Amino acid sequence: MDTGSDTSTFTEGIGDFAQLTPDAVLDHVEKAIGKRCNGLCRQLTSYINRVYEVDVDDGCRLIAKFYRPGRWSRAALQDEHDFLASLRQDELPVIVPLTGEDGNSLHTADGICYAIFPKRGGRALDEPSAAQWSEIGRLLARVHGVGARQVAQHRIYMQPDASTEDQIQYLLDEHLAETGLRDRFEMDVDRILDVIEPLFDEVERIRIHGDCHRQNMLWRPEEPLSLIDFDDMANGTAVQDMWMLLPGRLRDSLPEMGALLDGYETFREFNRAELRLIEPLRFMRMIHYLAWCGRQCGDGGFARLSPGWGTRPFWQAEIETIQRQHDEIVQALASSVVV
């Protein structure tokens, strides 16, 4: 989303997956890959999308992923698939969607985009060893090397004066107007924006994973780590793909960040000035998540899981969290942490 607008990432409305019966899912998979399925269709846990495990007659087990309508444009989904294809071309350990007989990896059924992936087993990387922190760094450097070759035209730019300001305006207009807390929320977030926006002026923005945490690192014994789930790929700073991996704030995670950067700089130079963006990026993540929840709150499932979302006490607590994050940002910028 090179204009800074959020319209290519989210649109109003929640998709209806009612037509995705097991028979329909199997029919769509067969149509996409040109092979017969054997009848197994098991729905997997996924709140946003609908994801199914299916078996093909040749013994191959596949994952069918149906993207929630209204969340991503088709062009934005194609950006994800193109990035994955480029990563695989460079022999990086990512899971790439299969192409059908027409050569496409992105398919459409009844207005819903979907893709078919090979199933790959493994475990999330819960507690990396020192060697694994370096391996993660090497993997991210290679991902970013590919990501730096071009931008994703239909994905957001993760910067405070683009995606974050759009998300803040959405929250102010749609969720805070009736709480009596709109002005207070706006004052506190503006205070942070005034501090952090200049920090992003001269930072390189490349294609990144965008949601890089340890649950999206797949570990199998005697194999390289795999990076999975590129749903939230974006144009952003390299450090965005690092900070969520850490066990705590940077000041409490210096050994882990040091090992990660040692591995990273084996393949790609890292601008250490980006480390000062970690706490601003944490604030941006808070706003992003609030806006994401706001767009889901009309969904019955979300309402059952988060019955108090959007109430006055909810926003009072969020404002207090944002105020504390302002203090964390100021403290981090004033310190001289060396990694």
N, C-alpha and C positions, 0 to 999 in steps of 0.2 A: 504494500500500500504506500506508494511513493509520495502521495500527497499528504500523508499523516492522518487521513480519515480512517475511521474504524469500520467503514461500511463493508469492506471486503472480508472482514472476519466474522462479524456478527450481524444478523438481521433479525427483525422482530418475528416472533412466532416460534412455536415448538413443533417439530415434525411429528407426524403420525406414522408410527411403525406397525399399525394394526394389520396391514396387509402382509407382513413378513411371517406367514405361517411356515412351519417346517417344509412343507411341500414347495411353497413358493421360493424359499431360500435355496433348496436343492435345485430347482429349475433354473434359478438365476446363476448359480455356480456352474451348472452344466453348460448353460448358454455362453458364459464368459470364457471357459477354458476348453470347451469342445470335448469333454470327457464325461462319462457316466459316473454318478455317485451311487453308493451302495445303500443309502437309506439312513445312515447315521447323521443326525443334526442336533448338536448339543449347544444350547445357548450359554455363553460365558459371561462373567460379570463385567459389565461396562455401563456406566451411568449415561454418558453422552451418546455414544454410538450404539449400534447393535452388532454384536460379534458372535459368530457361531463357528464351532468346530465341525467339520464334515470329512467324510471318508470318500475317496475315489476308488473305483473298481480295481485300479492297478496297485492298490495298497498304500497310496500316498495320502497322508492326512493334511488337510488344509484349514486355514482360518479365513472365513468370509467376514469382511468388515463393511457394514452399511453405515455411511456417514449421516449424522443427524441433519435433516433438511433445515436450511436457514442458518446453519452455523458457518459453513465455509462456502464460498463460491466455487464453481467447478474449476475456474482458473487458479484459485488458491490451492485447491487439492492437487491440481496438476503441477504446481510449483513444488509441492512436497514430493510427488512421485519423481519429478525430474531431478531433484536434489538426491534422492535415494539412488537413482540410476547412476548419477555421476559418482557417488561414493562407491558404489559397487564396481564401477569401471576402474576405479583406483584401488580395488581389492581391499576395501575397508569392510570390517565385520558388521554389516547392517542387514536387515531383512527387507528384501525388495519385493514389491508386489509382482505377481506373475502377469505376463502379457498373454492376451487371448489370441485367437486365430487372426484377428484384425490388427495385431501388433500393439494394441492399446492395453494399458494397465488399469485405466479408470473406466468403469462401466456405469450404465444407468438403468434402473428398473423402476417404473411407475414414479418417476420424478426423484428417486433416491439414488445418489451416487454410491458405488460400492467398489471394493477391490478384493482380490484373492491373494493371500500370502501363504507361503509354505509354513507349516507349523515347526517351531523350533523350541525344544525344551530347555530348561535351565532354571537357575535360582537368581533372585535379586541379590545384588551385592550389598549385604547389610553392614559388614564391618571390614573395610578394605585393609589389607596389610600394607606395610610401607612399600613393598614392591608393587602392589596393585595400585597404590596412589600414583606411582610413576607411570604405570601402564595406562591408567586413565588419562594422565597428562599427554602421553604420546598419541593416544587415540584421538583426543580432542584436537590436538595440533593438526593431525592429518585431516580430520573433519573440517576444521577451519581453513586449512589450505585449499580444500575443494570449495568451501563456501565463499572464499574470497574472490573466486574467479568471476562471479557475476552476482547481481542482486536478484531477489525473488520479487518480481514486479507486483504481485498480487497479495503479498504478505505485509503485515504491519512493520513499521519501524519502531523498535522499542526505545523510545526516548521520551523524556518528560513533556516536551512541548508538542508532541504528536499524539501517540497512542494514550499516554496517561492523561493529558488534558481532555481528550475526547471522552475517556471513561469517567473522569470526574464530572464533566458536564452532564453526562447521562445520569449519573447518580443524583446530582443536584436537581435535575428536571423531573426525574421519574420516581425517586424514592425518598427524598428528603424534604420535599415541599410541604408535606402535611405533618411533619414531626415537630416543628418548632425549633429544629436544630440545624436548619439549612445554613444560616449565616455563620454559625460557629464552625461547622464542618468546612465550609468554604474558606474561612479565615485560616484555619489550621493547615489545610492542604496547600493554600497559596503561600503560606509562610515557608513551607518546605520547597515548593517549586521555585521560589525566589532564590533559594540557596543552591539547588541542584542543577537547574537548567544550564547555567554557564559551564558546568563540569563536563557536559556532553558535546560541547561545541567542536572540539578538535579530535574526537575519538573516531577511529575507523569502525565502520559498520559493515558486517559481512553476513552471509547466511549462517545461521546458527541453529542448533537443536531447539533452544528456547525453553525447554522444560526439563533440563538435565539434572535429575536427582538420582539417587542410588537405586530406586525402584525401576528406573529405566536403563539400568546396566544389567545385562544378563550374563551370568557366570556359569560355566561348565568346566569340570576338571580337565586339565591338560589342553584347554582351548583358549584362544584369545577372548577377552571381554567383548561382548556385543552391545551396541547402543541401539535401543529400540524406541518405538513410539514417537515419531516425528510429527505428530498432529499439530503441535504448536510451534513448528519452525517459524523463524522470523528473521528479519534483518536487525542485527543488534551487535553489541560489543562482545568480544571474546570472553570477558570475565563473567558474563551472564551464564555461560555454560559451566562455570566453576563453583560459584558461591553456594548454590543449593546443595552441592555434594558435601560440603564441609559439615562436621559434627556440631558446630556452633558458630558464633561470630568469629571474625578473622582473628581478633586478639587472643581467642581461646583455641585457635586451630592452626597455629603457625607451622607445626611439624607437617601436618597434612598438606597445607597449601605449599609449603616448601618442596615436598616430594612431588606434588602434582606439577609444579612449575619446572622442576628439574626434568621431569619427563617431557613436558610440553616443549621446552626450549631445545630438546634434542632435534625436533623437526621444524619448529617455527618460532620466530622471535615473539616475545610477549612484552607489551608496554606496561611496565610496573605501575605507571600512573593510573591504570585502570583499576587498581586495587581500591582506590578511594571511591569508586563507584558502587562498591558492594552494598553499603547501607542505603544509598539512594535507590539502588535496584530492589532492595528489600521493600522499601516503601512503595515502589512502582508495582511490585508483586502484590502487595496488600490491596492496592486500588484495583488492579486487574482482577483479583479474586472477588472483590466486592461487586464489581460490574458483572462478572460472570454469574455470580449468584443472583444478582438482580434480574438477569435475563432468564434465569431458570425458575424464578420463584412462582410463576404461574403454573408450573408443572406439578401435578398432584404428588408425584413421588418426592420431589424436592420439599414440598410443603410438609409432608409427613416426617421427613428426616430433619428438617430445621424449622420447627413450628414457631420459634420466636424471631425468625429472621425479619428484619425490617421494622421491628417495633421501636418505640422510643428508647427503652432500656438497651436494646441491641445497639442503636446508633450512639448512645452515650458511651457504651463500652468501647466501640470502635474509635470514637473520637479520642478517648483517653489513650488507646493504643497508638494512634497516630501522633499524639503529643509526645509520648515516650520515644517514638521513632525519630521525631525531630531532634530530641536530645541526643539520641544515639548517632545521628548523622553529624551533628555539630561536634560531638566528642571525637568521632572517627576522623573528621577532617582536621581537627586540631592536633591529633596525635601523630607520631612519626613511626608507625609500625614498619619494620623492615623485614621482608621475607627473603 
